[in-house]
């Protein structure tokens, strides 16, 4: 059985700029794959190639065994796509747009109506089904765009930053629908600027930077290999220097002005008891204690030396 998504040495050049530089992908049917990286890393260009919107300069890409260039028509019938920019006719209603989308997929009128009503209900749009798009909130428009991508019951769903700008309630609604679709067998290719989103949803993640995939694996494996558990203690007797001295043997130490001392534990969570004993034996008084598990942001930090901010860029780049 062919991979749901396959790419081999995929490249895309724009003049002298190489946006995608030798990307290899093998994503199995029924998998949620999150594609992570800062703005300009090549995420959206890769999605546009895989969804037949942009021809690659070099390399091969297939969806369920069908070449995205030679068999673009078949690929388009197999996929659903929700891109970053929501492009909906502001004068039409959700009901009208979904009916039009159903007709474009050549569904029977009865089947199109059934899928339309189901999607409106599932994505909490039924009460606004007859309002014009121009009157809908940003979250409603994003959910409507997702509904449009689902009307054809796609085998593979591409979501390019689907929750950017959404409030927490709308974001959770999208997450819930992605999980439901995946449980039903849909393969999901997700680009996101929210590392928590990838951690919550993805079976595997790939980090892309400067057009190349630099790391790939399950969230748990990557966090375990590249992230560090942090022990955070509040020193109550102003003995910061002594606390830093004792904890330095367990990993890299940071301190702040509010009596907190944080150590990135070299040996992970098993080192917590020993670190606490060292503080106790040195008579350092500790109030609150917090053990923080590694995150995908720690993985990104290990790869790039910087954090990925909520806008999709690195914090260092944002300051430049």
C-alpha positions in Angstrom: 0.0 0.0 0.0 1.5 3.4 -1.0 2.2 6.0 1.6 -0.6 8.6 2.0 2.0 11.3 1.4 5.4 10.7 -0.2 8.1 13.2 -1.2 11.6 12.5 -2.5 14.2 15.3 -2.8 11.5 17.9 -3.3 12.8 21.3 -4.2 11.3 24.6 -5.2 13.2 27.6 -6.3 12.0 31.2 -6.8 14.8 32.8 -8.8 17.9 32.7 -6.7 16.0 31.7 -3.6 15.5 28.0 -2.7 12.4 27.8 -0.5 12.3 24.0 -0.3 15.6 22.2 -0.5 15.5 18.4 -0.7 12.5 17.5 1.5 11.8 13.8 2.0 8.5 12.6 3.5 6.8 9.3 4.1 3.6 9.6 5.9 1.4 6.6 6.5 -2.4 6.4 6.0 -4.2 7.4 9.2 -1.3 9.4 10.6 -1.4 13.0 11.9 1.9 14.6 10.9 2.8 18.1 12.1 5.2 20.2 10.1 7.0 22.7 12.3 9.3 25.6 11.7 9.7 29.4 11.8 8.2 31.7 9.2 10.0 31.4 5.9 11.3 27.9 6.6 9.4 26.3 3.7 6.3 24.9 5.4 3.6 26.6 3.2 5.6 26.1 0.0 5.8 22.4 0.7 2.0 22.3 1.3 1.3 24.1 -1.9 3.4 21.6 -3.9 1.7 18.6 -2.2 -1.7 20.0 -2.9 -0.9 20.7 -6.6 -1.0 24.5 -6.3 2.7 24.8 -7.1 4.9 22.7 -9.3 8.2 21.5 -7.8 11.4 22.6 -9.4 12.9 19.1 -8.7 11.9 15.9 -7.0 8.8 13.8 -6.8 5.7 13.9 -4.6 2.7 11.6 -4.5 -0.6 11.4 -2.7 -1.8 7.8 -2.2 0.5 6.8 -5.0 -0.6 9.5 -7.4 1.9 12.0 -8.7 1.0 15.6 -7.8 2.1 16.8 -11.2 1.3 14.0 -13.7 -2.0 13.1 -12.0 -3.0 16.3 -10.4 -6.7 15.8 -11.1 -6.9 12.6 -9.1 -4.9 14.1 -6.3 -7.3 17.0 -6.0 -10.2 14.5 -5.7 -8.4 12.7 -2.9 -7.5 15.7 -0.7 -9.0 18.5 1.3 -7.2 21.7 1.8 -7.5 24.6 4.3 -4.8 27.2 3.7 -3.5 30.0 5.9 -5.6 32.7 4.2 -9.3 32.1 4.4 -10.8 32.9 1.0 -14.6 32.9 1.2 -17.1 35.0 -0.7 -18.2 37.5 1.8 -21.7 37.8 0.3 -22.5 34.1 0.4 -23.7 32.1 3.4 -22.2 29.0 4.9 -25.1 26.9 3.5 -24.6 28.3 0.0 -20.8 27.8 0.0 -21.1 24.2 1.2 -23.7 23.5 -1.4 -21.5 25.0 -4.1 -18.5 22.9 -2.8 -20.6 19.8 -2.9 -21.6 20.5 -6.5 -18.0 20.9 -7.5 -17.3 17.5 -6.0 -20.2 16.2 -8.1 -22.1 14.9 -5.1 -25.8 14.2 -5.5 -28.0 16.9 -4.2 -29.2 14.7 -1.3 -25.6 13.6 -0.4 -24.3 17.2 -0.6 -27.2 18.3 1.7 -26.5 15.5 4.2 -22.8 16.3 4.4 -23.5 20.1 4.6 -25.8 19.7 7.5 -23.5 17.3 9.3 -20.6 19.7 9.0 -22.5 22.7 10.0 -23.6 20.9 13.2 -20.2 19.4 14.0 -18.3 22.7 13.6 -20.9 24.7 15.5 -22.1 26.7 12.5 -25.7 25.6 12.2 -27.1 28.7 13.9 -25.2 30.9 11.5 -25.8 28.8 8.4 -27.9 31.5 6.7 -25.7 34.5 7.7 -23.5 36.1 5.1 -19.8 35.4 5.6 -19.1 39.1 6.1 -21.1 38.9 9.3 -19.2 35.9 10.8 -16.4 36.2 13.3 -12.9 35.2 12.4 -13.3 31.9 14.3 -16.5 31.1 12.4 -14.8 31.8 9.1 -11.9 29.5 10.0 -14.3 26.7 10.9 -16.3 27.3 7.8 -13.1 27.0 5.7 -12.4 23.7 7.5 -15.9 22.5 6.6 -15.3 23.4 3.0 -12.2 21.3 2.9 -14.2 18.3 4.4 -17.2 18.3 2.1 -15.6 15.8 -0.3 -14.7 13.3 2.6 -10.9 13.5 1.7 -8.5 10.7 2.3 -5.8 13.2 3.1 -6.4 16.6 4.8 -3.9 19.5 4.6 -4.3 22.1 7.3 -1.9 25.1 6.9 -1.9 26.8 10.3 -5.6 26.2 10.8 -5.9 27.8 14.3 -3.8 30.9 13.9 -5.6 33.8 15.5 -8.4 31.7 17.0 -9.6 32.1 20.5 -9.0 29.1 22.9 -12.6 27.8 22.5 -12.5 27.9 18.7 -9.0 26.3 18.7 -10.3 23.4 20.9 -13.2 22.9 18.5 -10.8 22.5 15.6 -8.6 20.1 17.6 -11.7 18.0 18.4 -12.7 17.8 14.8 -9.2 16.9 13.6 -9.1 14.1 16.2 -12.6 12.9 15.1 -11.5 12.9 11.4 -8.3 11.0 12.2 -10.2 8.4 14.3 -12.3 7.8 11.1 -9.2 7.2 9.1 -8.3 10.5 7.5 -4.6 11.3 7.2 -3.8 14.8 8.4 -0.8 17.0 7.4 -0.7 19.9 9.7 1.5 23.0 9.7 1.3 25.0 12.9 3.0 27.8 14.8 1.7 26.4 18.1 4.0 23.8 19.5 1.4 22.7 22.0 -1.0 22.0 19.1 1.5 19.6 17.5 2.2 18.0 20.9 -1.5 17.5 21.5 -2.5 16.2 18.0 0.5 14.7 16.1 1.7 11.1 15.9 4.9 12.4 14.4 6.4 15.8 13.8 9.0 17.1 11.4 11.1 20.3 12.0 11.9 22.2 8.8 14.4 25.1 8.7 15.8 26.9 5.7 13.9 24.5 3.4 15.3 21.3 4.9 13.9 18.8 7.4 16.4 18.8 10.3 14.6 16.4 12.7 11.7 14.0 12.6 10.1 11.7 15.1 7.3 11.3 17.7 6.8 14.2 20.1 7.6 12.0 23.1 10.8 10.6 21.5 12.1 14.0 20.5 11.3 15.6 23.9 13.0 12.7 25.7 16.1 12.9 23.4 16.5 16.6 23.1 14.5 18.3 25.9 15.4 18.5 29.6 13.2 18.2 32.6 13.4 21.4 34.7 13.3 21.6 38.5 12.0 24.9 39.7 12.4 25.7 43.4 11.5 28.9 45.4 14.2 29.7 47.9 12.7 31.2 51.1 15.8 32.2 53.1 17.6 34.4 50.5 20.3 31.7 50.0 20.2 31.9 46.2 23.9 31.6 45.8 24.0 28.4 47.9 21.1 26.9 46.0 22.7 27.7 42.6 26.0 26.1 43.8 24.3 22.9 44.9 22.0 22.6 41.8 24.8 23.4 39.3 26.1 19.8 39.6 22.8 18.6 38.2 22.6 20.8 35.1 22.4 24.3 33.8 21.0 26.7 36.4 19.0 29.9 36.1 17.8 32.3 38.8 15.4 35.2 38.8 14.6 38.1 41.1 11.6 36.5 42.7 13.5 33.8 44.7 13.1 31.1 42.1 16.0 28.9 41.0 15.6 26.7 37.9 17.9 23.9 36.8 17.6 22.0 33.5 18.3 18.5 34.8 21.0 16.7 32.9 19.7 13.3 33.9 16.0 14.2 33.7 13.3 13.5 36.2 15.2 10.7 38.1 17.6 13.4 39.3 14.9 15.4 41.2 15.2 13.5 44.6 19.0 13.8 44.6 18.8 17.5 43.8 16.3 18.1 46.6 18.4 16.2 49.1 21.4 18.3 48.1 19.5 21.5 49.0 18.2 20.0 52.3 21.7 18.9 53.3 23.0 22.4 52.6 20.2 23.9 54.8 18.6 25.8 51.9 15.0 26.5 52.8 12.7 25.7 49.9 9.1 26.8 49.6 7.3 25.8 46.4 8.7 23.1 44.1 7.7 22.5 40.4 8.9 19.8 38.0 8.4 20.9 34.4 8.6 18.2 31.7 10.3 19.0 28.4 8.3 20.5 25.5 8.6 20.7 21.8 9.9 24.3 22.3 12.9 22.7 24.1 13.5 20.6 21.0 13.3 23.7 18.7 15.7 25.5 21.1 18.1 22.6 20.8 17.9 22.7 17.0 18.2 26.5 16.5 19.4 28.0 19.7 16.2 30.0 20.0 12.5 29.6 20.9 9.6 29.6 18.4 7.3 32.4 19.3 3.5 32.4 18.9 3.8 34.3 15.6 5.7 31.5 13.9 9.1 33.2 14.1 12.1 32.9 16.4 12.3 35.3 19.3 15.7 36.4 18.2 14.4 37.1 14.7 11.6 39.1 16.2 14.0 41.3 18.0 16.2 41.9 15.0 
